[in-house]
Amino acid sequence: MIESGERARVQPETTEASRLVETAIQEGLLATLFGRCRVEYEGRAASTLKEGERLVVLKPDGTALVHSDEGQKPVNWQPPGCTHEVQTDGDSLVVRSRRETPEEVLLVEFESVDHVAIFDVTDDHDLSLTGTEEDLRDRILEDPSILEPGFEPRATERQTPAGAVDIYGVDGDGNAVVVELKRRRVGPDAVSQLNRYVESLERDLHAETTVRGFLVAPSVTERASRLLGERGLEFVSLAPSPDT
């Protein structure tokens, strides 16, 4: 986990660059990449930029920006609410930013990456955030009714094939409850992570067991909120510290 104010910088191999960008996507961090790339845009209109050296910025709210060495405006971009993906293709690094309505895809294929950085950014003019996910967990363990009345925690860091669940418990009706904690505003990737945990436990537990999923964070993006509803998951707005 990259703590607030810390930075990770490398001149990476393709796999290392991919790992860092994936970390940023999963943890709701800001990522910047610079290197030689081509850019394709598919949607209401199609466009292609041939190979050139460019700066790409991926923001936690789903924004994607592609900058050249001229001008203040990006040469291509995606608005907030998009979903970022990263993968390797041989020696290339491929970044995709998908928008669902209207359906659009921004694809950036790096022939080489000279620089990649990920940042845990807190803008104090928008959100004053203190504390850690451990603080968030302790708040719920000390007063489980914060999640919902009748909730009973049973375990922390419960292992599943999809990863470790932050808090596992049962609700007032005896249904299994999976709780995923995030200390800052989150996007669609946090929803997907929670959904993987829920689906994993649904496979592992008794066939008749209902598994509910709760995402706990100070706030979520509009896209994440829609995904929660579509997947039958729930959101509780809670900060690590009661004073924030």
C-alpha positions in Angstrom: 0.0 0.0 0.0 1.3 3.4 -0.9 0.7 5.8 2.0 -0.3 9.4 1.5 2.6 11.5 0.3 4.7 8.6 -0.7 5.7 8.0 -4.3 6.9 5.0 -6.3 9.1 5.7 -9.3 11.1 3.4 -11.6 12.4 3.1 -15.1 10.8 -0.3 -15.4 10.7 -3.4 -17.4 7.2 -4.0 -19.0 6.1 -6.4 -16.3 7.2 -4.1 -13.5 5.4 -1.1 -15.1 2.2 -3.3 -15.5 2.4 -4.3 -11.8 2.7 -0.7 -10.6 -0.2 0.5 -12.8 -2.4 -2.5 -11.7 -1.6 -1.6 -8.1 -2.8 2.0 -8.8 -6.0 0.7 -10.4 -6.8 -1.7 -7.6 -6.0 0.7 -4.7 -7.5 3.8 -6.1 -4.2 5.7 -6.8 -3.2 8.1 -9.5 -0.8 6.7 -12.1 1.4 8.5 -14.7 3.3 6.8 -17.5 5.7 8.3 -20.1 7.1 6.5 -23.1 6.7 5.8 -26.8 3.2 4.7 -27.6 0.4 4.7 -30.2 -3.1 5.7 -29.3 -6.4 4.4 -30.6 -9.9 5.7 -29.8 -13.0 3.6 -30.6 -16.5 4.9 -30.1 -18.8 7.5 -31.6 -15.8 8.5 -33.7 -12.6 6.6 -34.4 -9.1 8.1 -34.3 -5.5 6.9 -34.3 -2.3 8.6 -33.2 0.9 7.0 -34.6 3.8 6.2 -32.3 5.2 9.1 -30.4 6.5 10.1 -26.9 3.5 10.9 -24.7 2.5 11.3 -21.1 -0.6 9.3 -19.9 -2.4 10.1 -16.6 -4.9 7.6 -15.1 -6.9 9.1 -12.2 -8.8 7.1 -9.5 -12.1 8.7 -10.6 -11.8 7.0 -14.1 -10.4 10.0 -16.0 -7.7 9.2 -18.5 -5.5 11.9 -20.2 -3.0 11.5 -23.0 -0.6 14.5 -23.4 2.0 15.3 -26.0 4.8 17.8 -25.6 2.7 20.7 -26.8 -0.3 22.6 -25.6 -2.3 22.5 -22.4 -5.1 20.2 -23.6 -4.7 16.4 -23.9 -4.5 15.0 -27.4 -7.0 12.3 -26.3 -8.9 11.6 -23.1 -11.7 9.8 -21.3 -14.0 11.4 -18.7 -14.6 10.4 -15.0 -16.5 7.1 -14.5 -14.4 5.0 -16.9 -12.8 1.7 -16.0 -9.0 1.4 -16.4 -7.3 -1.9 -17.4 -3.6 -2.8 -18.0 -1.9 -5.8 -19.5 1.3 -6.9 -21.2 1.4 -8.0 -24.8 4.9 -9.4 -25.5 7.2 -6.5 -24.9 4.4 -3.9 -25.1 2.3 -2.5 -22.3 -1.3 -1.9 -23.1 -3.6 0.5 -21.2 -7.4 0.6 -21.9 -9.9 3.1 -20.5 -13.5 1.9 -21.1 -16.6 4.1 -21.0 -20.0 2.2 -21.0 -22.5 5.0 -21.9 -21.8 5.8 -24.7 -19.6 2.8 -25.4 -16.0 4.1 -26.0 -12.5 2.7 -25.5 -9.3 4.6 -25.3 -6.3 2.3 -26.0 -2.7 3.2 -25.4 0.0 0.7 -26.5 3.4 1.5 -25.2 6.3 0.3 -27.3 8.6 1.3 -24.4 8.0 2.9 -20.9 10.6 5.3 -19.8 8.9 6.3 -16.5 6.0 5.2 -14.4 4.8 6.6 -11.1 1.9 6.0 -8.7 0.7 8.4 -6.1 -1.7 8.4 -3.2 -3.1 11.9 -3.7 -5.2 13.7 -1.1 -6.5 17.1 -2.1 -7.2 18.9 1.2 -9.5 21.3 -0.6 -11.8 18.4 -1.4 -11.3 15.8 1.3 -9.4 15.9 4.6 -8.5 12.3 5.2 -6.6 10.8 8.1 -6.3 7.3 9.4 -5.7 3.9 7.9 -7.8 0.9 6.8 -6.9 -0.7 10.1 -8.5 2.3 11.9 -11.6 1.7 9.7 -11.6 -2.0 10.7 -11.3 -1.1 14.4 -14.2 1.3 14.2 -16.4 -1.5 12.9 -15.1 -4.2 15.3 -15.7 -1.8 18.3 -19.2 -1.0 17.1 -20.5 -3.5 14.5 -23.9 -1.7 14.3 -22.1 1.0 12.3 -22.3 -1.4 9.4 -25.9 -2.3 10.2 -27.9 -3.3 13.2 -27.4 -7.0 14.0 -24.1 -7.4 12.3 -21.7 -9.8 14.1 -18.0 -9.9 13.0 -16.6 -13.4 13.0 -13.1 -13.0 11.5 -10.7 -10.6 10.0 -8.4 -11.3 7.0 -10.4 -14.5 6.2 -8.7 -16.3 3.3 -10.7 -17.1 0.2 -9.4 -18.3 -3.3 -10.0 -14.7 -4.4 -7.9 -13.2 -1.6 -8.2 -12.1 2.1 -11.6 -10.6 3.2 -11.1 -7.6 5.5 -14.0 -8.6 7.8 -16.2 -11.6 7.6 -19.3 -12.0 9.7 -23.0 -12.7 9.8 -26.1 -10.4 9.7 -29.1 -10.5 12.0 -30.7 -13.2 9.8 -27.7 -15.4 9.8 -26.5 -14.5 6.3 -22.8 -14.4 5.6 -21.4 -10.9 5.2 -18.2 -9.9 3.4 -16.8 -6.4 4.2 -14.2 -4.7 2.0 -12.6 -1.6 3.6 -11.1 1.4 1.7 -9.7 4.5 3.4 -10.4 6.8 0.5 -12.9 7.5 -2.3 -13.1 4.4 -4.5 -14.1 3.5 -8.0 -15.3 0.4 -10.0 -12.2 -1.7 -9.3 -13.0 -1.8 -5.5 -16.5 -3.0 -6.5 -15.1 -5.7 -8.7 -12.7 -6.8 -5.9 -15.6 -7.1 -3.4 -17.7 -9.0 -6.0 -14.9 -11.5 -6.4 -14.8 -12.2 -2.7 -18.6 -12.7 -2.6 -18.6 -15.0 -5.6 -15.7 -17.0 -4.1 -17.5 -17.5 -0.8 -20.7 -18.4 -2.6 -18.8 -21.3 -4.2 -17.2 -22.4 -0.9 -20.1 -22.2 1.5 -23.2 -24.2 1.7 -25.3 -23.9 -1.4 -28.2 -22.4 0.4 -26.1 -19.7 2.2 -26.7 -16.1 1.1 -23.5 -14.0 0.9 -23.9 -10.2 1.2 -21.1 -7.8 0.3 -20.5 -4.4 1.9 -18.0 -1.8 0.5 -17.0 0.6 3.3 -15.3 3.8 2.3 -15.6 7.6 2.7 -17.3 7.8 -0.7 -17.6 6.1 -4.1 -17.6 7.4 -7.7 -20.9 7.6 -9.6 -19.8 4.6 -11.8 -18.9 2.5 -8.7 -22.3 3.3 -7.1 -24.1 2.1 -10.3 -22.0 -1.1 -10.3 -22.8 -1.8 -6.6 -26.5 -1.7 -7.5 -26.1 -3.8 -10.6 -24.3 -6.5 -8.6 -26.5 -6.5 -5.5 -23.8 -5.1 -3.3 -24.1 -2.5 -0.6 -22.2 0.6 0.4 -21.6 2.2 3.8 -20.0 5.7 3.9 -17.5 5.6 6.8 -14.1 7.4 7.3 -11.2 5.9 9.2 -11.6 8.6 11.9 -14.9 9.7 13.3 -13.7 13.3 13.0 -13.4 13.2 9.2 
